[in-house]
Amino acid sequence: TNVLLVMADDLRPWLGAYDATNLKTPNLDRLAAGGLTFDRAYCQNAVCGPSRASMLTGLRPDTTRIFDNDTHFR
C-alpha cells in the first residue's frame, strides 16, 4: 500500500476537491480525485505549532506541553 500524506498549515479546505471555487488547485484536485479526502477533520489546537507537534508525535498538546508557536517539540 502506498500512502502520501499532504500536510499544509493555514490552508483551510479551500480546494476544488472540497467544492471551493475561489482558488485553482488542479494538481491537488486530481490527486484527491484518485485517492481519499477527509470531510470531518479536526485539529488539536487553534495554533499551528501545537497541532503540527501533535500530528508528528501522535500526542496531545497537554502531553507535549506545546501550547504556542515559540516552543519546539524536539
mmCIF file of the N, C-alpha and C atoms, coordinates in Angstrom:
data_MODEL
# 
_entry.id   MODEL 
# 
loop_
_atom_site.group_PDB 
_atom_site.id 
_atom_site.type_symbol 
_atom_site.label_atom_id 
_atom_site.label_alt_id 
_atom_site.label_comp_id 
_atom_site.label_asym_id 
_atom_site.label_entity_id 
_atom_site.label_seq_id 
_atom_site.pdbx_PDB_ins_code 
_atom_site.Cartn_x 
_atom_site.Cartn_y 
_atom_site.Cartn_z 
_atom_site.occupancy 
_atom_site.B_iso_or_equiv 
_atom_site.pdbx_formal_charge 
_atom_site.auth_seq_id 
_atom_site.auth_comp_id 
_atom_site.auth_asym_id 
_atom_site.auth_atom_id 
_atom_site.pdbx_PDB_model_num 
ATOM 1   N N  . THR A 1 1  ? 0.838   -1.180 0.000   1.00 0.00 ? 1  THR A N  1 
ATOM 2   C CA . THR A 1 1  ? 0.000   0.000  0.000   1.00 0.00 ? 1  THR A CA 1 
ATOM 3   C C  . THR A 1 1  ? 0.881   1.241  0.000   1.00 0.00 ? 1  THR A C  1 
ATOM 4   N N  . ASN A 1 2  ? 0.582   2.167  -0.878  1.00 0.00 ? 2  ASN A N  1 
ATOM 5   C CA . ASN A 1 2  ? 1.291   3.441  -0.904  1.00 0.00 ? 2  ASN A CA 1 
ATOM 6   C C  . ASN A 1 2  ? 0.470   4.494  -0.182  1.00 0.00 ? 2  ASN A C  1 
ATOM 7   N N  . VAL A 1 3  ? 1.136   5.292  0.644   1.00 0.00 ? 3  VAL A N  1 
ATOM 8   C CA . VAL A 1 3  ? 0.464   6.352  1.390   1.00 0.00 ? 3  VAL A CA 1 
ATOM 9   C C  . VAL A 1 3  ? 1.200   7.658  1.137   1.00 0.00 ? 3  VAL A C  1 
ATOM 10  N N  . LEU A 1 4  ? 0.460   8.667  0.770   1.00 0.00 ? 4  LEU A N  1 
ATOM 11  C CA . LEU A 1 4  ? 1.013   10.007 0.600   1.00 0.00 ? 4  LEU A CA 1 
ATOM 12  C C  . LEU A 1 4  ? 0.220   10.939 1.494   1.00 0.00 ? 4  LEU A C  1 
ATOM 13  N N  . LEU A 1 5  ? 0.890   11.552 2.444   1.00 0.00 ? 5  LEU A N  1 
ATOM 14  C CA . LEU A 1 5  ? 0.246   12.492 3.351   1.00 0.00 ? 5  LEU A CA 1 
ATOM 15  C C  . LEU A 1 5  ? 0.641   13.896 2.931   1.00 0.00 ? 5  LEU A C  1 
ATOM 16  N N  . VAL A 1 6  ? -0.337  14.705 2.582   1.00 0.00 ? 6  VAL A N  1 
ATOM 17  C CA . VAL A 1 6  ? -0.098  16.109 2.250   1.00 0.00 ? 6  VAL A CA 1 
ATOM 18  C C  . VAL A 1 6  ? -0.565  16.917 3.443   1.00 0.00 ? 6  VAL A C  1 
ATOM 19  N N  . MET A 1 7  ? 0.360   17.641 4.070   1.00 0.00 ? 7  MET A N  1 
ATOM 20  C CA . MET A 1 7  ? 0.045   18.412 5.258   1.00 0.00 ? 7  MET A CA 1 
ATOM 21  C C  . MET A 1 7  ? 0.464   19.852 5.026   1.00 0.00 ? 7  MET A C  1 
ATOM 22  N N  . ALA A 1 8  ? -0.460  20.774 5.189   1.00 0.00 ? 8  ALA A N  1 
ATOM 23  C CA . ALA A 1 8  ? -0.166  22.194 4.979   1.00 0.00 ? 8  ALA A CA 1 
ATOM 24  C C  . ALA A 1 8  ? -0.794  23.014 6.094   1.00 0.00 ? 8  ALA A C  1 
ATOM 25  N N  . ASP A 1 9  ? -0.061  24.011 6.552   1.00 0.00 ? 9  ASP A N  1 
ATOM 26  C CA . ASP A 1 9  ? -0.574  24.890 7.600   1.00 0.00 ? 9  ASP A CA 1 
ATOM 27  C C  . ASP A 1 9  ? -1.452  25.984 7.011   1.00 0.00 ? 9  ASP A C  1 
ATOM 28  N N  . ASP A 1 10 ? -2.447  26.370 7.764   1.00 0.00 ? 10 ASP A N  1 
ATOM 29  C CA . ASP A 1 10 ? -3.298  27.523 7.443   1.00 0.00 ? 10 ASP A CA 1 
ATOM 30  C C  . ASP A 1 10 ? -3.917  27.459 6.057   1.00 0.00 ? 10 ASP A C  1 
ATOM 31  N N  . LEU A 1 11 ? -4.216  26.281 5.577   1.00 0.00 ? 11 LEU A N  1 
ATOM 32  C CA . LEU A 1 11 ? -4.749  26.136 4.226   1.00 0.00 ? 11 LEU A CA 1 
ATOM 33  C C  . LEU A 1 11 ? -6.260  26.228 4.194   1.00 0.00 ? 11 LEU A C  1 
ATOM 34  N N  . ARG A 1 12 ? -6.897  25.734 5.219   1.00 0.00 ? 12 ARG A N  1 
ATOM 35  C CA . ARG A 1 12 ? -8.350  25.586 5.215   1.00 0.00 ? 12 ARG A CA 1 
ATOM 36  C C  . ARG A 1 12 ? -8.737  24.659 4.064   1.00 0.00 ? 12 ARG A C  1 
ATOM 37  N N  . PRO A 1 13 ? -9.959  24.216 4.006   1.00 0.00 ? 13 PRO A N  1 
ATOM 38  C CA . PRO A 1 13 ? -10.340 23.332 2.890   1.00 0.00 ? 13 PRO A CA 1 
ATOM 39  C C  . PRO A 1 13 ? -10.727 24.120 1.644   1.00 0.00 ? 13 PRO A C  1 
ATOM 40  N N  . TRP A 1 14 ? -9.902  25.073 1.240   1.00 0.00 ? 14 TRP A N  1 
ATOM 41  C CA . TRP A 1 14 ? -10.170 25.882 0.048   1.00 0.00 ? 14 TRP A CA 1 
ATOM 42  C C  . TRP A 1 14 ? -9.520  25.240 -1.170  1.00 0.00 ? 14 TRP A C  1 
ATOM 43  N N  . LEU A 1 15 ? -9.992  24.063 -1.508  1.00 0.00 ? 15 LEU A N  1 
ATOM 44  C CA . LEU A 1 15 ? -9.509  23.322 -2.669  1.00 0.00 ? 15 LEU A CA 1 
ATOM 45  C C  . LEU A 1 15 ? -10.712 22.916 -3.503  1.00 0.00 ? 15 LEU A C  1 
ATOM 46  N N  . GLY A 1 16 ? -10.497 22.715 -4.790  1.00 0.00 ? 16 GLY A N  1 
ATOM 47  C CA . GLY A 1 16 ? -11.572 22.250 -5.652  1.00 0.00 ? 16 GLY A CA 1 
ATOM 48  C C  . GLY A 1 16 ? -12.137 20.922 -5.192  1.00 0.00 ? 16 GLY A C  1 
ATOM 49  N N  . ALA A 1 17 ? -11.296 20.102 -4.561  1.00 0.00 ? 17 ALA A N  1 
ATOM 50  C CA . ALA A 1 17 ? -11.747 18.799 -4.055  1.00 0.00 ? 17 ALA A CA 1 
ATOM 51  C C  . ALA A 1 17 ? -12.810 18.958 -2.977  1.00 0.00 ? 17 ALA A C  1 
ATOM 52  N N  . TYR A 1 18 ? -12.848 20.126 -2.351  1.00 0.00 ? 18 TYR A N  1 
ATOM 53  C CA . TYR A 1 18 ? -13.859 20.424 -1.327  1.00 0.00 ? 18 TYR A CA 1 
ATOM 54  C C  . TYR A 1 18 ? -14.858 21.456 -1.831  1.00 0.00 ? 18 TYR A C  1 
ATOM 55  N N  . ASP A 1 19 ? -15.035 21.507 -3.130  1.00 0.00 ? 19 ASP A N  1 
ATOM 56  C CA . ASP A 1 19 ? -16.020 22.368 -3.801  1.00 0.00 ? 19 ASP A CA 1 
ATOM 57  C C  . ASP A 1 19 ? -15.753 23.864 -3.657  1.00 0.00 ? 19 ASP A C  1 
ATOM 58  N N  . ALA A 1 20 ? -14.532 24.267 -3.411  1.00 0.00 ? 20 ALA A N  1 
ATOM 59  C CA . ALA A 1 20 ? -14.198 25.690 -3.372  1.00 0.00 ? 20 ALA A CA 1 
ATOM 60  C C  . ALA A 1 20 ? -13.985 26.185 -4.803  1.00 0.00 ? 20 ALA A C  1 
ATOM 61  N N  . THR A 1 21 ? -14.463 27.367 -5.079  1.00 0.00 ? 21 THR A N  1 
ATOM 62  C CA . THR A 1 21 ? -14.340 27.906 -6.434  1.00 0.00 ? 21 THR A CA 1 
ATOM 63  C C  . THR A 1 21 ? -13.444 29.140 -6.493  1.00 0.00 ? 21 THR A C  1 
ATOM 64  N N  . ASN A 1 22 ? -12.980 29.628 -5.348  1.00 0.00 ? 22 ASN A N  1 
ATOM 65  C CA . ASN A 1 22 ? -12.189 30.851 -5.338  1.00 0.00 ? 22 ASN A CA 1 
ATOM 66  C C  . ASN A 1 22 ? -10.697 30.634 -5.607  1.00 0.00 ? 22 ASN A C  1 
ATOM 67  N N  . LEU A 1 23 ? -10.231 29.390 -5.583  1.00 0.00 ? 23 LEU A N  1 
ATOM 68  C CA . LEU A 1 23 ? -8.826  29.083 -5.871  1.00 0.00 ? 23 LEU A CA 1 
ATOM 69  C C  . LEU A 1 23 ? -8.742  27.995 -6.929  1.00 0.00 ? 23 LEU A C  1 
ATOM 70  N N  . LYS A 1 24 ? -7.655  28.015 -7.675  1.00 0.00 ? 24 LYS A N  1 
ATOM 71  C CA . LYS A 1 24 ? -7.421  26.977 -8.684  1.00 0.00 ? 24 LYS A CA 1 
ATOM 72  C C  . LYS A 1 24 ? -6.317  26.056 -8.183  1.00 0.00 ? 24 LYS A C  1 
ATOM 73  N N  . THR A 1 25 ? -6.681  24.819 -7.915  1.00 0.00 ? 25 THR A N  1 
ATOM 74  C CA . THR A 1 25 ? -5.733  23.818 -7.415  1.00 0.00 ? 25 THR A CA 1 
ATOM 75  C C  . THR A 1 25 ? -5.865  22.530 -8.226  1.00 0.00 ? 25 THR A C  1 
ATOM 76  N N  . PRO A 1 26 ? -5.588  22.564 -9.515  1.00 0.00 ? 26 PRO A N  1 
ATOM 77  C CA . PRO A 1 26 ? -5.854  21.391 -10.359 1.00 0.00 ? 26 PRO A CA 1 
ATOM 78  C C  . PRO A 1 26 ? -5.032  20.159 -9.996  1.00 0.00 ? 26 PRO A C  1 
ATOM 79  N N  . ASN A 1 27 ? -3.800  20.322 -9.590  1.00 0.00 ? 27 ASN A N  1 
ATOM 80  C CA . ASN A 1 27 ? -2.980  19.151 -9.268  1.00 0.00 ? 27 ASN A CA 1 
ATOM 81  C C  . ASN A 1 27 ? -3.444  18.472 -7.985  1.00 0.00 ? 27 ASN A C  1 
ATOM 82  N N  . LEU A 1 28 ? -3.733  19.254 -6.954  1.00 0.00 ? 28 LEU A N  1 
ATOM 83  C CA . LEU A 1 28 ? -4.252  18.663 -5.717  1.00 0.00 ? 28 LEU A CA 1 
ATOM 84  C C  . LEU A 1 28 ? -5.642  18.074 -5.929  1.00 0.00 ? 28 LEU A C  1 
ATOM 85  N N  . ASP A 1 29 ? -6.455  18.716 -6.767  1.00 0.00 ? 29 ASP A N  1 
ATOM 86  C CA . ASP A 1 29 ? -7.789  18.190 -7.069  1.00 0.00 ? 29 ASP A CA 1 
ATOM 87  C C  . ASP A 1 29 ? -7.696  16.844 -7.781  1.00 0.00 ? 29 ASP A C  1 
ATOM 88  N N  . ARG A 1 30 ? -6.768  16.730 -8.708  1.00 0.00 ? 30 ARG A N  1 
ATOM 89  C CA . ARG A 1 30 ? -6.585  15.470 -9.436  1.00 0.00 ? 30 ARG A CA 1 
ATOM 90  C C  . ARG A 1 30 ? -6.080  14.382 -8.495  1.00 0.00 ? 30 ARG A C  1 
ATOM 91  N N  . LEU A 1 31 ? -5.163  14.743 -7.596  1.00 0.00 ? 31 LEU A N  1 
ATOM 92  C CA . LEU A 1 31 ? -4.654  13.792 -6.611  1.00 0.00 ? 31 LEU A CA 1 
ATOM 93  C C  . LEU A 1 31 ? -5.781  13.328 -5.686  1.00 0.00 ? 31 LEU A C  1 
ATOM 94  N N  . ALA A 1 32 ? -6.628  14.261 -5.244  1.00 0.00 ? 32 ALA A N  1 
ATOM 95  C CA . ALA A 1 32 ? -7.746  13.923 -4.360  1.00 0.00 ? 32 ALA A CA 1 
ATOM 96  C C  . ALA A 1 32 ? -8.781  13.054 -5.072  1.00 0.00 ? 32 ALA A C  1 
ATOM 97  N N  . ALA A 1 33 ? -8.988  13.302 -6.354  1.00 0.00 ? 33 ALA A N  1 
ATOM 98  C CA . ALA A 1 33 ? -9.976  12.515 -7.107  1.00 0.00 ? 33 ALA A CA 1 
ATOM 99  C C  . ALA A 1 33 ? -9.577  11.047 -7.205  1.00 0.00 ? 33 ALA A C  1 
ATOM 100 N N  . GLY A 1 34 ? -8.278  10.787 -7.210  1.00 0.00 ? 34 GLY A N  1 
ATOM 101 C CA . GLY A 1 34 ? -7.800  9.410  -7.300  1.00 0.00 ? 34 GLY A CA 1 
ATOM 102 C C  . GLY A 1 34 ? -7.518  8.776  -5.951  1.00 0.00 ? 34 GLY A C  1 
ATOM 103 N N  . GLY A 1 35 ? -7.791  9.505  -4.874  1.00 0.00 ? 35 GLY A N  1 
ATOM 104 C CA . GLY A 1 35 ? -7.473  8.984  -3.550  1.00 0.00 ? 35 GLY A CA 1 
ATOM 105 C C  . GLY A 1 35 ? -8.609  9.167  -2.566  1.00 0.00 ? 35 GLY A C  1 
ATOM 106 N N  . LEU A 1 36 ? -8.281  9.626  -1.395  1.00 0.00 ? 36 LEU A N  1 
ATOM 107 C CA . LEU A 1 36 ? -9.239  9.749  -0.300  1.00 0.00 ? 36 LEU A CA 1 
ATOM 108 C C  . LEU A 1 36 ? -9.138  11.148 0.285   1.00 0.00 ? 36 LEU A C  1 
ATOM 109 N N  . THR A 1 37 ? -10.270 11.773 0.514   1.00 0.00 ? 37 THR A N  1 
ATOM 110 C CA . THR A 1 37 ? -10.302 13.056 1.215   1.00 0.00 ? 37 THR A CA 1 
ATOM 111 C C  . THR A 1 37 ? -11.077 12.877 2.517   1.00 0.00 ? 37 THR A C  1 
ATOM 112 N N  . PHE A 1 38 ? -10.746 13.696 3.477   1.00 0.00 ? 38 PHE A N  1 
ATOM 113 C CA . PHE A 1 38 ? -11.399 13.633 4.779   1.00 0.00 ? 38 PHE A CA 1 
ATOM 114 C C  . PHE A 1 38 ? -12.362 14.803 4.908   1.00 0.00 ? 38 PHE A C  1 
ATOM 115 N N  . ASP A 1 39 ? -13.619 14.513 5.170   1.00 0.00 ? 39 ASP A N  1 
ATOM 116 C CA . ASP A 1 39 ? -14.635 15.556 5.277   1.00 0.00 ? 39 ASP A CA 1 
ATOM 117 C C  . ASP A 1 39 ? -14.871 16.000 6.715   1.00 0.00 ? 39 ASP A C  1 
ATOM 118 N N  . ARG A 1 40 ? -14.360 15.268 7.681   1.00 0.00 ? 40 ARG A N  1 
ATOM 119 C CA . ARG A 1 40 ? -14.524 15.631 9.087   1.00 0.00 ? 40 ARG A CA 1 
ATOM 120 C C  . ARG A 1 40 ? -13.181 15.544 9.789   1.00 0.00 ? 40 ARG A C  1 
ATOM 121 N N  . ALA A 1 41 ? -12.335 16.506 9.559   1.00 0.00 ? 41 ALA A N  1 
ATOM 122 C CA . ALA A 1 41 ? -11.017 16.536 10.188  1.00 0.00 ? 41 ALA A CA 1 
ATOM 123 C C  . ALA A 1 41 ? -11.016 17.575 11.305  1.00 0.00 ? 41 ALA A C  1 
ATOM 124 N N  . TYR A 1 42 ? -10.265 17.322 12.328  1.00 0.00 ? 42 TYR A N  1 
ATOM 125 C CA . TYR A 1 42 ? -10.194 18.212 13.478  1.00 0.00 ? 42 TYR A CA 1 
ATOM 126 C C  . TYR A 1 42 ? -8.741  18.487 13.813  1.00 0.00 ? 42 TYR A C  1 
ATOM 127 N N  . CYS A 1 43 ? -8.478  19.649 14.348  1.00 0.00 ? 43 CYS A N  1 
ATOM 128 C CA . CYS A 1 43 ? -7.116  19.959 14.777  1.00 0.00 ? 43 CYS A CA 1 
ATOM 129 C C  . CYS A 1 43 ? -7.055  19.916 16.305  1.00 0.00 ? 43 CYS A C  1 
ATOM 130 N N  . GLN A 1 44 ? -5.869  19.702 16.816  1.00 0.00 ? 44 GLN A N  1 
ATOM 131 C CA . GLN A 1 44 ? -5.680  19.613 18.259  1.00 0.00 ? 44 GLN A CA 1 
ATOM 132 C C  . GLN A 1 44 ? -5.684  20.980 18.940  1.00 0.00 ? 44 GLN A C  1 
ATOM 133 N N  . ASN A 1 45 ? -5.342  22.012 18.182  1.00 0.00 ? 45 ASN A N  1 
ATOM 134 C CA . ASN A 1 45 ? -5.216  23.338 18.766  1.00 0.00 ? 45 ASN A CA 1 
ATOM 135 C C  . ASN A 1 45 ? -5.410  24.371 17.671  1.00 0.00 ? 45 ASN A C  1 
ATOM 136 N N  . ALA A 1 46 ? -5.864  25.542 18.024  1.00 0.00 ? 46 ALA A N  1 
ATOM 137 C CA . ALA A 1 46 ? -6.084  26.594 17.031  1.00 0.00 ? 46 ALA A CA 1 
ATOM 138 C C  . ALA A 1 46 ? -4.783  27.202 16.534  1.00 0.00 ? 46 ALA A C  1 
ATOM 139 N N  . VAL A 1 47 ? -3.685  26.944 17.198  1.00 0.00 ? 47 VAL A N  1 
ATOM 140 C CA . VAL A 1 47 ? -2.364  27.447 16.806  1.00 0.00 ? 47 VAL A CA 1 
ATOM 141 C C  . VAL A 1 47 ? -1.636  26.339 16.057  1.00 0.00 ? 47 VAL A C  1 
ATOM 142 N N  . CYS A 1 48 ? -0.928  26.690 14.986  1.00 0.00 ? 48 CYS A N  1 
ATOM 143 C CA . CYS A 1 48 ? -0.353  25.646 14.132  1.00 0.00 ? 48 CYS A CA 1 
ATOM 144 C C  . CYS A 1 48 ? 0.785   24.865 14.796  1.00 0.00 ? 48 CYS A C  1 
ATOM 145 N N  . GLY A 1 49 ? 1.590   25.475 15.666  1.00 0.00 ? 49 GLY A N  1 
ATOM 146 C CA . GLY A 1 49 ? 2.702   24.770 16.307  1.00 0.00 ? 49 GLY A CA 1 
ATOM 147 C C  . GLY A 1 49 ? 2.263   23.563 17.113  1.00 0.00 ? 49 GLY A C  1 
ATOM 148 N N  . PRO A 1 50 ? 1.322   23.724 18.037  1.00 0.00 ? 50 PRO A N  1 
ATOM 149 C CA . PRO A 1 50 ? 0.857   22.556 18.789  1.00 0.00 ? 50 PRO A CA 1 
ATOM 150 C C  . PRO A 1 50 ? 0.170   21.506 17.911  1.00 0.00 ? 50 PRO A C  1 
ATOM 151 N N  . SER A 1 51 ? -0.569  21.954 16.909  1.00 0.00 ? 51 SER A N  1 
ATOM 152 C CA . SER A 1 51 ? -1.221  20.999 16.003  1.00 0.00 ? 51 SER A CA 1 
ATOM 153 C C  . SER A 1 51 ? -0.193  20.209 15.212  1.00 0.00 ? 51 SER A C  1 
ATOM 154 N N  . ARG A 1 52 ? 0.833   20.880 14.741  1.00 0.00 ? 52 ARG A N  1 
ATOM 155 C CA . ARG A 1 52 ? 1.898   20.211 13.983  1.00 0.00 ? 52 ARG A CA 1 
ATOM 156 C C  . ARG A 1 52 ? 2.625   19.208 14.868  1.00 0.00 ? 52 ARG A C  1 
ATOM 157 N N  . ALA A 1 53 ? 2.938   19.594 16.104  1.00 0.00 ? 53 ALA A N  1 
ATOM 158 C CA . ALA A 1 53 ? 3.603   18.675 17.033  1.00 0.00 ? 53 ALA A CA 1 
ATOM 159 C C  . ALA A 1 53 ? 2.734   17.462 17.315  1.00 0.00 ? 53 ALA A C  1 
ATOM 160 N N  . SER A 1 54 ? 1.429   17.663 17.451  1.00 0.00 ? 54 SER A N  1 
ATOM 161 C CA . SER A 1 54 ? 0.515   16.538 17.678  1.00 0.00 ? 54 SER A CA 1 
ATOM 162 C C  . SER A 1 54 ? 0.512   15.583 16.500  1.00 0.00 ? 54 SER A C  1 
ATOM 163 N N  . MET A 1 55 ? 0.483   16.141 15.295  1.00 0.00 ? 55 MET A N  1 
ATOM 164 C CA . MET A 1 55 ? 0.466   15.306 14.094  1.00 0.00 ? 55 MET A CA 1 
ATOM 165 C C  . MET A 1 55 ? 1.756   14.492 13.972  1.00 0.00 ? 55 MET A C  1 
ATOM 166 N N  . LEU A 1 56 ? 2.878   15.110 14.279  1.00 0.00 ? 56 LEU A N  1 
ATOM 167 C CA . LEU A 1 56 ? 4.159   14.428 14.104  1.00 0.00 ? 56 LEU A CA 1 
ATOM 168 C C  . LEU A 1 56 ? 4.501   13.458 15.227  1.00 0.00 ? 56 LEU A C  1 
ATOM 169 N N  . THR A 1 57 ? 3.961   13.682 16.425  1.00 0.00 ? 57 THR A N  1 
ATOM 170 C CA . THR A 1 57 ? 4.286   12.802 17.544  1.00 0.00 ? 57 THR A CA 1 
ATOM 171 C C  . THR A 1 57 ? 3.154   11.848 17.915  1.00 0.00 ? 57 THR A C  1 
ATOM 172 N N  . GLY A 1 58 ? 1.915   12.185 17.521  1.00 0.00 ? 58 GLY A N  1 
ATOM 173 C CA . GLY A 1 58 ? 0.777   11.366 17.912  1.00 0.00 ? 58 GLY A CA 1 
ATOM 174 C C  . GLY A 1 58 ? 0.309   11.644 19.330  1.00 0.00 ? 58 GLY A C  1 
ATOM 175 N N  . LEU A 1 59 ? 0.797   12.728 19.917  1.00 0.00 ? 59 LEU A N  1 
ATOM 176 C CA . LEU A 1 59 ? 0.456   13.075 21.290  1.00 0.00 ? 59 LEU A CA 1 
ATOM 177 C C  . LEU A 1 59 ? -0.343  14.370 21.335  1.00 0.00 ? 59 LEU A C  1 
ATOM 178 N N  . ARG A 1 60 ? -1.161  14.525 22.368  1.00 0.00 ? 60 ARG A N  1 
ATOM 179 C CA . ARG A 1 60 ? -1.959  15.729 22.534  1.00 0.00 ? 60 ARG A CA 1 
ATOM 180 C C  . ARG A 1 60 ? -1.091  16.874 23.068  1.00 0.00 ? 60 ARG A C  1 
ATOM 181 N N  . PRO A 1 61 ? -1.512  18.128 22.832  1.00 0.00 ? 61 PRO A N  1 
ATOM 182 C CA . PRO A 1 61 ? -0.739  19.263 23.342  1.00 0.00 ? 61 PRO A CA 1 
ATOM 183 C C  . PRO A 1 61 ? -0.531  19.245 24.856  1.00 0.00 ? 61 PRO A C  1 
ATOM 184 N N  . ASP A 1 62 ? -1.491  18.724 25.622  1.00 0.00 ? 62 ASP A N  1 
ATOM 185 C CA . ASP A 1 62 ? -1.281  18.681 27.064  1.00 0.00 ? 62 ASP A CA 1 
ATOM 186 C C  . ASP A 1 62 ? -0.211  17.659 27.454  1.00 0.00 ? 62 ASP A C  1 
ATOM 187 N N  . THR A 1 63 ? 0.103   16.734 26.560  1.00 0.00 ? 63 THR A N  1 
ATOM 188 C CA . THR A 1 63 ? 1.191   15.779 26.801  1.00 0.00 ? 63 THR A CA 1 
ATOM 189 C C  . THR A 1 63 ? 2.521   16.321 26.298  1.00 0.00 ? 63 THR A C  1 
ATOM 190 N N  . THR A 1 64 ? 2.520   16.944 25.115  1.00 0.00 ? 64 THR A N  1 
ATOM 191 C CA . THR A 1 64 ? 3.763   17.508 24.575  1.00 0.00 ? 64 THR A CA 1 
ATOM 192 C C  . THR A 1 64 ? 4.171   18.790 25.285  1.00 0.00 ? 64 THR A C  1 
ATOM 193 N N  . ARG A 1 65 ? 3.231   19.422 25.988  1.00 0.00 ? 65 ARG A N  1 
ATOM 194 C CA . ARG A 1 65 ? 3.448   20.691 26.679  1.00 0.00 ? 65 ARG A CA 1 
ATOM 195 C C  . ARG A 1 65 ? 3.788   21.818 25.708  1.00 0.00 ? 65 ARG A C  1 
ATOM 196 N N  . ILE A 1 66 ? 3.260   21.713 24.491  1.00 0.00 ? 66 ILE A N  1 
ATOM 197 C CA . ILE A 1 66 ? 3.441   22.757 23.483  1.00 0.00 ? 66 ILE A CA 1 
ATOM 198 C C  . ILE A 1 66 ? 2.098   23.445 23.284  1.00 0.00 ? 66 ILE A C  1 
ATOM 199 N N  . PHE A 1 67 ? 2.070   24.720 23.613  1.00 0.00 ? 67 PHE A N  1 
ATOM 200 C CA . PHE A 1 67 ? 0.821   25.477 23.533  1.00 0.00 ? 67 PHE A CA 1 
ATOM 201 C C  . PHE A 1 67 ? 0.943   26.732 22.673  1.00 0.00 ? 67 PHE A C  1 
ATOM 202 N N  . ASP A 1 68 ? 2.135   26.981 22.110  1.00 0.00 ? 68 ASP A N  1 
ATOM 203 C CA . ASP A 1 68 ? 2.326   28.179 21.294  1.00 0.00 ? 68 ASP A CA 1 
ATOM 204 C C  . ASP A 1 68 ? 3.277   27.863 20.144  1.00 0.00 ? 68 ASP A C  1 
ATOM 205 N N  . ASN A 1 69 ? 3.552   28.837 19.308  1.00 0.00 ? 69 ASN A N  1 
ATOM 206 C CA . ASN A 1 69 ? 4.448   28.628 18.162  1.00 0.00 ? 69 ASN A CA 1 
ATOM 207 C C  . ASN A 1 69 ? 5.915   28.842 18.494  1.00 0.00 ? 69 ASN A C  1 
ATOM 208 N N  . ASP A 1 70 ? 6.233   29.293 19.688  1.00 0.00 ? 70 ASP A N  1 
ATOM 209 C CA . ASP A 1 70 ? 7.616   29.547 20.063  1.00 0.00 ? 70 ASP A CA 1 
ATOM 210 C C  . ASP A 1 70 ? 8.318   28.338 20.658  1.00 0.00 ? 70 ASP A C  1 
ATOM 211 N N  . THR A 1 71 ? 7.566   27.336 21.105  1.00 0.00 ? 71 THR A N  1 
ATOM 212 C CA . THR A 1 71 ? 8.121   26.131 21.696  1.00 0.00 ? 71 THR A CA 1 
ATOM 213 C C  . THR A 1 71 ? 8.326   25.074 20.628  1.00 0.00 ? 71 THR A C  1 
ATOM 214 N N  . HIS A 1 72 ? 9.532   24.529 20.529  1.00 0.00 ? 72 HIS A N  1 
ATOM 215 C CA . HIS A 1 72 ? 9.831   23.482 19.554  1.00 0.00 ? 72 HIS A CA 1 
ATOM 216 C C  . HIS A 1 72 ? 9.624   22.108 20.201  1.00 0.00 ? 72 HIS A C  1 
ATOM 217 N N  . PHE A 1 73 ? 9.080   21.177 19.444  1.00 0.00 ? 73 PHE A N  1 
ATOM 218 C CA . PHE A 1 73 ? 8.739   19.883 20.037  1.00 0.00 ? 73 PHE A CA 1 
ATOM 219 C C  . PHE A 1 73 ? 9.933   18.950 20.178  1.00 0.00 ? 73 PHE A C  1 
ATOM 220 N N  . ARG A 1 74 ? 11.046  19.268 19.585  1.00 0.00 ? 74 ARG A N  1 
ATOM 221 C CA . ARG A 1 74 ? 12.222  18.394 19.712  1.00 0.00 ? 74 ARG A CA 1 
ATOM 222 C C  . ARG A 1 74 ? 12.893  18.643 21.021  1.00 0.00 ? 74 ARG A C  1 
# 
